[in-house]
């Protein structure tokens, strides 16, 4: 009975092996026992489609930011100012930059800032980009690598922003630039006509971001650059489906990213609502 309890079906080839095998003797899968554990965690952490989940979380936090200060709903003037959450709401919910991180010691804001937006056009443009790019990275890199790339490149982009002295910053564009960086690496590494087409399309996004960043004030080019570069580095380090399957450690990394992000967002939302309406 004890031998049975120490045996599992290999998550890759589905043959019976020992739980503590360093690699499956049949298919070579590294650390199959860790893959088995990660597979059980997947049912808990990724019960919903990830791109849609990220999109809905962004929308939910945009609505919450407006409700925390209703003046933003009735802001007049230019279309860019329409439905714009106040800086106070955004700060409470986890806007990042030198002021929140250095002055208020909100180090966690480098995680939460990716889910906040400053106006209706801001969130619409970013969510359209996510809806276009996210499914491709999800398909080519796999669920866990996609999640890690999206979250970690957002953190990297806002960390670079703080180091560069950007005072106050929000938006999903750092993470979206991380996805673009991953697509650039995929296209260049894969090669062939398909890879070259993908590479050229991704470069087109980069050119558009550069032009947009220099034509309009208030664009956080540091976050864009940090997200893009970290997306390139992470995709190089983790690979994509055509190169190698997702490792057990890449799955564990994704679960850690999700746990940290959920904890930060729950803290930001809960504390904001508490101090606004219950004190």
Secondary structure, DSSP 8 states (H G I E B T S, - for coil): -HHHHTEEE-TTT--EEETT-SB-TTT--BTHHHHHHHHHHHHHH-SS-HHHHHHHHHHHHHHHHHHHSGGGGG--SSGGGTT---HHHHHHHT-BSHIIIIIS--TTHHHHGGG--SSHHHHHHHHHHHHHHHHHHHHHH-HHHHHHHHHHHHHHHHHHHHHHT--SB--THHHHHHHHHHHHHHHHHH-HHHHHHHHHHHHHHHHHHHHHHHHSTT--HHHHHHHHHHHHHHHHHH--TTT----HHHHHHHHHHHHHHHHHHHHHHHHHHHHHH--
